[in-house]
Amino acid sequence: MRFLPHTQSEIREMLAVIGVDSLDALFAPIPEGNRLGRPLAIEPALDEVGLMRHLDELADRNDAHRALSFLGAGIYAHHVPPIVDQLLLRGEFMTAYTPYQAEVAQGTLQAIFEFQTIVSEVLGLPIANASMYDGASAAAEGVLMARRITKRSKAIVSSALHPEYTATIRTYLQGLEVTEPKVPKGMKARDVRLSSMIPVGTSADGRTDMAALEAALADPDVACVVIGEPNLFGVLEDVAAIAELAHKHGALLVTASPEPVAFSVVASPGERGADIAVAEGQPLGLPPQLGGPGCGLLACRDGREYLTNIPGRLVGETVDTKGNRGYVLTLSTREQHIRRERATSNICTNHSLMALGVCIRMCLLGKVGFVELGKQCLSRAEYLKGRLAQIPGLEIPYSGPTFNEFVVRRKSGDAAPLIAAMHARGILPGVDLGRFDAALKDRFVLAVTERHTRADLDRLADALADA
């Protein structure tokens, strides 16, 4: 019933109980300047036939399933076997809303427990929660978690972190109360909140600038350093060196990974010193689906200060009174379960169905298959990188190591016309970085997965050389 609108008779009944005679009277305490004052800009309702036609028209506008696509920059088209969807469609999973009652949700709880185990192994840290909304919100939650643990307020954010992750972190921090006793002269409260984010630039190799990072860490109020791994440019950061530098100044390292498949062949963030690792789970088992839904991953180090500050839910394994293995919702540090002022997060749920898709696909791959997947992505990306580097009008601008994604720079002119020319040939060559930063408008970033054949890679290289 939660998704059905109230009838007029129900509205009248509720107003009578409240003691007012109209909705206008109910909202009277809200100043008129804060009210919308017009109907919502919602299109008229459609019947089922019209709605299906409308959805088909919207779907036809997406040409990624018809064109040869090298789109990446946060969403990746890996192969997802049909069995994943078939298992997700089982009624036990589709109808189990949320695992509050262990006695009727053992299957769901076990699936989440297995998911947590996979996340822990992929990210290389011992504690993982039941999932977040997506990679960007997980990154923001990681920053808030670091602030609680360190009792500090500022976060250093690499400019090579995906801009949408950065924007989400900024939004979360912007909503916090100003901790200073009064706003400094000449500043607005909003500016004080935004000052809790310290940007750090990148070096010529596409990695975070270590000298600038060390200078920023001189601020004793820095709670954490946030980097992309791999970052927006597909470059793998020197996580171990950044972790050492952050720890020397009493700060934590938060890594954010839009493409966690990289950790099939690259050492995990936890192995290289990260304290909190977050990632987007979509590449591990979900199709792109027009950019969502995703599944946020979050894992952290062991210890009471980490366990009591982790956001969302955590499923644990236990035994019943007869000694049989069972699963329970061990930790739910959110406002629905404990006093609001003690909640570590207001995240309303975990993405259980998406997390289950990730869990199924990763179990089908197994450890050997996961490594083989990574090797295929890496080798094919390196082949394409070598071919594109030989085209006179293009260059690979960043020398840092990459996994399956890298940046291409057009030497003379913006990347947008070149991308448009590729679209006309039925090829989506990548994402124009100019959409994120005008200073990068001569570059685009492309991603290679196991779905690309040698013929696909040659087709892109030949088309770019011809254009």
C-alpha positions as CSV (number, residue, x, y, z in Angstrom):
1,M,0.0,0.0,0.0
2,R,3.0,2.3,0.5
3,F,3.1,3.1,-3.3
4,L,-0.7,3.8,-3.7
5,P,-2.0,7.4,-3.5
6,H,-4.6,8.4,-0.9
7,T,-8.2,8.7,-2.0
8,Q,-10.1,12.0,-1.3
9,S,-12.1,10.2,1.4
10,E,-9.0,9.0,3.1
11,I,-7.5,12.5,2.9
12,R,-10.7,14.0,4.5
13,E,-10.6,11.4,7.2
14,M,-7.0,12.1,8.1
15,L,-7.6,15.8,8.1
16,A,-10.5,15.4,10.5
17,V,-8.3,13.4,12.9
18,I,-5.6,16.1,12.8
19,G,-8.3,18.8,13.3
20,V,-8.0,20.9,10.2
21,D,-10.5,21.2,7.4
22,S,-8.2,21.4,4.3
23,L,-4.7,20.7,3.0
24,D,-4.1,24.4,2.8
25,A,-4.8,24.8,6.5
26,L,-2.4,21.9,7.2
27,F,0.4,23.6,5.4
28,A,-0.4,27.1,6.7
29,P,2.6,27.3,9.1
30,I,5.0,27.0,6.0
31,P,5.8,30.5,4.7
32,E,4.3,31.2,1.3
33,G,7.7,32.0,-0.1
34,N,8.8,28.4,0.6
35,R,5.8,26.8,-1.2
36,L,5.9,25.8,-4.8
37,G,2.8,27.7,-5.7
38,R,2.1,25.8,-8.9
39,P,1.3,22.2,-10.0
40,L,4.2,19.8,-10.4
41,A,5.7,19.8,-13.9
42,I,4.5,16.2,-14.5
43,E,3.3,15.0,-17.9
44,P,-0.3,13.7,-18.1
45,A,-0.9,10.1,-17.2
46,L,-0.6,7.5,-20.0
47,D,-2.6,4.3,-20.4
48,E,-0.6,1.1,-20.6
49,V,-0.4,1.0,-24.4
50,G,0.8,4.6,-24.5
51,L,3.2,4.0,-21.7
52,M,4.8,1.0,-23.4
53,R,5.1,3.0,-26.7
54,H,6.7,5.9,-24.8
55,L,9.2,3.6,-23.1
56,D,10.1,2.0,-26.4
57,E,10.7,5.4,-27.9
58,L,13.0,6.3,-25.0
59,A,14.9,3.0,-25.4
60,D,15.4,3.7,-29.1
61,R,17.3,6.9,-28.2
62,N,20.0,4.7,-26.6
63,D,22.3,3.6,-29.4
64,A,24.9,1.9,-27.1
65,H,23.4,-1.5,-27.8
66,R,23.6,-1.0,-31.6
67,A,26.9,0.8,-31.9
68,L,30.4,-0.4,-31.2
69,S,30.8,1.2,-27.8
70,F,34.0,2.0,-25.8
71,L,32.1,4.1,-23.2
72,G,33.4,3.9,-19.7
73,A,34.2,6.7,-17.2
74,G,32.2,5.0,-14.4
75,I,29.9,2.5,-16.1
76,Y,31.3,-0.5,-17.9
77,A,29.8,-3.1,-20.3
78,H,31.2,-6.4,-19.1
79,H,29.6,-9.7,-20.0
80,V,26.8,-10.7,-17.6
81,P,25.6,-14.3,-18.2
82,P,21.8,-14.7,-18.7
83,I,21.7,-17.0,-15.6
84,V,22.2,-13.9,-13.4
85,D,18.8,-12.5,-14.5
86,Q,17.1,-15.8,-14.2
87,L,18.2,-16.3,-10.6
88,L,17.3,-12.7,-9.8
89,L,13.8,-13.4,-11.0
90,R,13.2,-16.1,-8.4
91,G,10.3,-15.1,-6.2
92,E,12.2,-15.6,-3.0
93,F,14.5,-12.7,-4.0
94,M,12.1,-10.5,-5.8
95,T,9.5,-10.4,-3.0
96,A,11.7,-10.3,0.1
97,Y,11.7,-6.5,0.8
98,T,14.2,-6.2,3.6
99,P,15.9,-8.7,6.0
100,Y,14.6,-7.4,9.3
101,Q,13.3,-10.8,10.5
102,A,16.0,-13.4,10.3
103,E,13.6,-16.3,10.7
104,V,11.9,-15.5,7.4
105,A,14.8,-14.0,5.5
106,Q,17.6,-16.6,5.9
107,G,18.2,-16.9,2.1
108,T,18.4,-13.2,1.7
109,L,20.7,-12.8,4.7
110,Q,23.0,-15.6,3.5
111,A,23.2,-14.0,0.0
112,I,24.2,-10.7,1.6
113,F,26.7,-12.4,3.8
114,E,28.3,-14.0,0.7
115,F,28.2,-10.6,-1.0
116,Q,30.1,-9.1,1.9
117,T,32.7,-11.8,1.8
118,I,33.3,-11.2,-2.0
119,V,33.6,-7.4,-1.4
120,S,36.0,-8.0,1.4
121,E,38.2,-10.2,-0.8
122,V,38.1,-7.9,-3.8
123,L,38.9,-4.7,-1.9
124,G,41.3,-6.4,0.5
125,L,39.8,-5.3,3.8
126,P,38.3,-7.5,6.5
127,I,34.9,-5.7,7.1
128,A,32.4,-5.0,4.4
129,N,28.8,-3.8,4.7
130,A,25.7,-5.0,2.9
131,S,26.1,-2.4,0.1
132,M,25.4,1.2,-0.5
133,Y,23.4,3.0,-3.2
134,D,26.3,3.4,-5.7
135,G,30.0,4.2,-5.9
136,A,29.6,8.0,-5.5
137,S,27.4,7.8,-2.4
138,A,29.7,5.2,-1.0
139,A,32.7,7.6,-1.4
140,A,30.8,10.3,0.4
141,E,29.9,7.9,3.2
142,G,33.6,6.9,3.4
143,V,34.6,10.5,4.0
144,L,31.9,10.9,6.7
145,M,33.2,7.7,8.3
146,A,36.8,9.0,8.3
147,R,35.7,12.2,9.9
148,R,34.0,10.4,12.7
149,I,37.0,8.1,13.3
150,T,39.6,10.8,13.3
151,K,37.5,13.6,14.9
152,R,38.8,15.9,12.1
153,S,36.7,17.7,9.5
154,K,38.5,18.2,6.3
155,A,39.0,15.9,3.3
156,I,41.7,16.2,0.6
157,V,40.2,15.1,-2.7
158,S,42.3,14.4,-5.8
159,S,41.3,16.2,-8.9
160,A,41.7,12.9,-10.7
161,L,38.8,11.4,-8.8
162,H,35.7,11.0,-10.9
163,P,34.0,14.5,-10.9
164,E,30.6,12.9,-10.1
165,Y,32.1,11.3,-7.0
166,T,33.6,14.6,-6.0
167,A,30.3,16.4,-6.5
168,T,28.5,13.8,-4.3
169,I,31.1,14.2,-1.5
170,R,30.7,18.0,-1.8
171,T,26.9,17.7,-1.5
172,Y,27.2,15.5,1.6
173,L,29.6,17.8,3.3
174,Q,27.7,20.9,2.3
175,G,24.7,19.6,4.3
176,L,26.6,19.3,7.6
177,E,26.3,21.9,10.3
178,V,29.0,24.5,10.4
179,T,31.3,23.5,13.3
180,E,33.0,26.9,13.7
181,P,31.5,29.0,16.5
182,K,30.9,31.8,14.0
183,V,31.4,32.4,10.3
184,P,34.6,34.3,9.6
185,K,34.2,37.8,8.3
186,G,33.8,38.0,4.6
187,M,32.6,34.4,4.2
188,K,29.2,32.9,4.0
189,A,28.2,29.7,5.9
190,R,28.1,27.8,2.7
191,D,31.7,28.8,1.9
192,V,32.8,27.5,5.4
193,R,31.2,24.1,4.7
194,L,32.8,23.9,1.3
195,S,36.2,24.7,2.7
196,S,36.2,21.2,4.3
197,M,37.1,19.9,0.8
198,I,40.7,20.5,-0.2
199,P,41.4,19.8,-3.9
200,V,44.8,18.5,-5.0
201,G,45.9,18.5,-8.7
202,T,47.5,15.8,-10.8
203,S,51.0,15.3,-12.3
204,A,52.0,14.8,-15.9
205,D,51.6,11.1,-15.5
206,G,47.9,11.4,-14.7
207,R,48.4,10.6,-11.0
208,T,47.8,12.7,-7.9
209,D,50.5,15.3,-7.4
210,M,52.5,14.0,-4.4
211,A,54.2,17.3,-3.6
212,A,50.8,19.2,-3.5
213,L,49.3,16.4,-1.5
214,E,52.1,16.6,1.1
215,A,51.7,20.3,1.4
216,A,47.9,20.0,1.9
217,L,48.4,17.3,4.6
218,A,50.2,20.0,6.7
219,D,46.7,21.1,7.8
220,P,46.2,19.3,11.1
221,D,42.4,19.1,10.6
222,V,42.6,16.7,7.5
223,A,40.6,13.6,8.2
224,C,41.3,11.7,5.0
225,V,42.7,11.7,1.5
226,V,40.4,10.5,-1.3
227,I,41.7,9.2,-4.5
228,G,40.3,7.3,-7.5
229,E,41.8,3.8,-8.1
230,P,41.8,3.6,-11.1
231,N,41.1,7.3,-11.4
232,L,39.1,9.3,-14.0
233,F,41.9,9.0,-16.5
234,G,42.1,5.2,-16.0
235,V,45.5,5.6,-14.3
236,L,46.4,3.5,-11.3
237,E,47.6,5.6,-8.4
238,D,50.6,4.9,-6.2
239,V,48.3,3.9,-3.4
240,A,51.0,2.6,-1.0
241,A,52.9,5.9,-1.2
242,I,49.8,8.0,-0.7
243,A,48.7,5.8,2.3
244,E,52.2,6.2,3.9
245,L,52.0,10.0,3.5
246,A,48.5,10.2,4.8
247,H,49.2,8.0,7.8
248,K,52.3,10.1,8.7
249,H,50.0,13.1,9.2
250,G,47.3,11.1,11.1
251,A,44.9,11.0,8.2
252,L,43.1,8.0,6.7
253,L,43.2,7.0,3.0
254,V,39.9,6.4,1.2
255,T,40.1,4.9,-2.3
256,A,37.1,5.1,-4.7
257,S,37.0,2.6,-7.5
258,P,34.6,3.0,-10.4
259,E,36.1,-0.1,-12.0
260,P,36.9,-2.7,-9.3
261,V,37.6,-5.4,-11.9
262,A,41.1,-3.9,-11.9
263,F,41.7,-5.7,-8.6
264,S,41.6,-9.1,-10.4
265,V,45.2,-8.4,-11.6
266,V,46.2,-5.4,-9.5
267,A,46.8,-5.5,-5.7
268,S,43.7,-4.5,-3.8
269,P,43.5,-1.1,-2.0
270,G,43.6,-2.8,1.4
271,E,46.8,-4.6,0.5
272,R,48.4,-1.3,-0.4
273,G,47.4,0.6,2.7
274,A,43.9,2.0,2.2
275,D,41.9,2.3,5.4
276,I,38.5,2.6,3.7
277,A,37.9,1.3,0.2
278,V,34.7,2.0,-1.7
279,A,33.7,1.0,-5.3
280,E,30.9,0.8,-7.8
281,G,29.7,-2.8,-8.0
282,Q,28.1,-2.4,-11.4
283,P,31.1,-3.7,-13.4
284,L,31.1,-6.9,-11.2
285,G,27.8,-8.2,-12.3
286,L,25.3,-5.6,-13.6
287,P,24.6,-4.4,-17.2
288,P,25.0,-0.6,-17.9
289,Q,21.2,-0.1,-18.1
290,L,21.4,3.6,-19.1
291,G,23.7,4.4,-16.2
292,G,22.0,2.6,-13.3
293,P,21.0,1.2,-10.9
294,G,24.4,0.6,-9.4
295,C,25.6,-1.0,-6.2
296,G,27.9,0.7,-3.8
297,L,30.7,-1.3,-2.2
298,L,32.4,-0.3,1.1
299,A,35.0,-2.1,3.1
300,C,37.3,-1.0,5.9
301,R,40.0,-2.1,8.4
302,D,39.2,-4.1,11.5
303,G,38.9,-2.5,14.9
304,R,36.1,-1.1,17.1
305,E,36.4,2.5,15.8
306,Y,35.8,1.2,12.2
307,L,33.1,-1.3,13.0
308,T,31.1,1.2,15.1
309,N,31.3,3.9,12.4
310,I,30.6,1.9,9.3
311,P,27.4,3.1,7.6
312,G,24.5,1.0,6.4
313,R,23.9,-2.6,7.4
314,L,26.1,-5.6,8.2
315,V,25.0,-9.2,8.1
316,G,26.7,-11.7,10.4
317,E,26.9,-15.4,10.8
318,T,25.9,-17.1,14.1
319,V,24.3,-20.3,15.5
320,D,20.9,-21.0,16.9
321,T,20.0,-22.7,20.2
322,K,20.5,-26.1,18.5
323,G,23.9,-25.2,17.1
324,N,22.7,-24.8,13.5
325,R,24.4,-22.1,11.4
326,G,22.2,-19.0,10.8
327,Y,22.5,-15.4,9.6
328,V,21.3,-12.2,11.3
329,L,21.3,-8.5,10.7
330,T,24.2,-7.8,13.1
331,L,24.6,-4.1,12.7
332,S,22.3,-1.4,11.4
333,T,23.7,2.0,12.4
334,R,21.0,4.0,10.8
335,E,18.2,6.3,12.0
336,Q,15.5,3.6,11.7
337,H,17.2,1.3,14.1
338,I,18.8,3.6,16.7
339,R,18.4,7.1,18.0
340,R,18.7,9.6,15.2
341,E,21.6,11.5,16.8
342,R,23.6,8.3,17.1
343,A,23.1,7.1,13.5
344,T,26.2,7.0,11.3
345,S,24.1,7.3,8.2
346,N,20.6,8.0,6.9
347,I,21.0,5.5,4.0
348,C,17.6,3.9,3.9
349,T,18.4,0.5,2.6
350,N,21.1,-1.6,0.8
351,H,20.7,-2.4,-2.9
352,S,20.0,-6.0,-2.1
353,L,18.8,-7.2,-5.5
354,M,21.8,-5.4,-7.3
355,A,24.1,-6.8,-4.7
356,L,22.7,-10.3,-5.3
357,G,23.4,-9.9,-9.0
358,V,27.0,-9.0,-8.2
359,C,27.3,-12.0,-5.9
360,I,25.9,-14.4,-8.4
361,R,28.1,-13.3,-11.3
362,M,31.2,-13.3,-9.1
363,C,30.4,-16.8,-7.8
364,L,30.0,-17.9,-11.4
365,L,33.4,-16.5,-12.3
366,G,35.2,-17.8,-9.3
367,K,38.7,-16.6,-8.4
368,V,40.4,-18.1,-11.4
369,G,37.7,-16.7,-13.8
370,F,38.0,-13.3,-12.2
371,V,41.7,-13.2,-12.8
372,E,41.2,-14.4,-16.4
373,L,38.7,-11.6,-16.9
374,G,41.1,-9.0,-15.7
375,K,43.9,-10.4,-17.9
376,Q,41.7,-10.2,-21.0
377,C,40.7,-6.6,-20.3
378,L,44.3,-5.5,-19.6
379,S,45.8,-7.2,-22.7
380,R,43.2,-5.9,-25.1
381,A,43.4,-2.4,-23.7
382,E,47.2,-2.4,-24.1
383,Y,46.9,-3.6,-27.7
384,L,44.5,-0.8,-28.5
385,K,46.6,1.8,-26.7
386,G,49.6,0.7,-28.8
387,R,47.7,1.1,-32.0
388,L,46.2,4.5,-31.2
389,A,49.7,5.8,-30.1
390,Q,50.9,5.3,-33.7
391,I,48.2,7.6,-35.2
392,P,49.9,10.9,-36.1
393,G,47.0,13.1,-34.9
394,L,46.6,11.4,-31.6
395,E,48.6,10.8,-28.4
396,I,48.4,9.1,-25.1
397,P,48.9,12.0,-22.8
398,Y,49.4,10.3,-19.4
399,S,52.4,7.9,-18.8
400,G,51.0,6.4,-15.6
401,P,50.0,2.7,-15.6
402,T,46.5,1.8,-16.6
403,F,44.2,-1.2,-16.5
404,N,41.4,-1.3,-19.1
405,E,40.8,2.5,-19.5
406,F,43.0,5.3,-20.8
407,V,42.9,8.8,-22.2
408,V,43.5,9.8,-25.8
409,R,44.4,13.4,-26.8
410,R,43.7,15.0,-30.1
411,K,46.7,17.0,-31.0
412,S,44.9,19.6,-33.1
413,G,41.5,20.7,-31.9
414,D,38.8,19.5,-29.6
415,A,37.8,15.9,-29.2
416,A,34.1,16.5,-29.7
417,P,34.1,16.8,-33.5
418,L,36.2,13.6,-33.7
419,I,33.8,11.8,-31.4
420,A,30.9,13.0,-33.6
421,A,32.6,11.7,-36.7
422,M,32.9,8.3,-35.0
423,H,29.2,8.4,-34.0
424,A,28.4,8.8,-37.7
425,R,30.3,5.5,-38.3
426,G,28.4,3.6,-35.7
427,I,31.2,3.8,-33.1
428,L,31.1,5.3,-29.6
429,P,34.8,6.0,-29.0
430,G,34.6,7.1,-25.4
431,V,33.6,9.9,-23.1
432,D,34.6,13.5,-23.9
433,L,36.5,14.8,-20.9
434,G,35.5,18.3,-21.8
435,R,32.1,17.6,-20.3
436,F,33.8,17.5,-16.9
437,D,36.5,20.2,-17.4
438,A,36.9,22.6,-20.3
439,A,40.7,22.4,-19.9
440,L,40.4,18.7,-21.0
441,K,38.2,19.3,-24.1
442,D,40.9,17.9,-26.4
443,R,40.7,14.5,-24.7
444,F,38.4,11.5,-24.4
445,V,38.7,8.5,-22.2
446,L,37.8,5.0,-23.6
447,A,37.3,1.7,-21.9
448,V,38.0,-1.9,-23.2
449,T,36.4,-5.0,-21.8
450,E,36.4,-8.7,-22.5
451,R,33.5,-8.1,-24.9
452,H,35.7,-6.3,-27.4
453,T,37.3,-8.6,-30.1
454,R,40.5,-7.9,-31.9
455,A,38.4,-6.9,-34.9
456,D,36.5,-4.3,-32.7
457,L,39.8,-2.8,-31.6
458,D,41.1,-2.6,-35.1
459,R,37.9,-1.1,-36.4
460,L,38.1,1.8,-33.9
461,A,41.8,2.3,-34.6
462,D,41.3,2.3,-38.4
463,A,38.3,4.7,-38.1
464,L,40.2,7.1,-35.9
465,A,43.2,7.1,-38.2
466,D,41.0,7.7,-41.2
467,A,39.1,10.5,-39.5
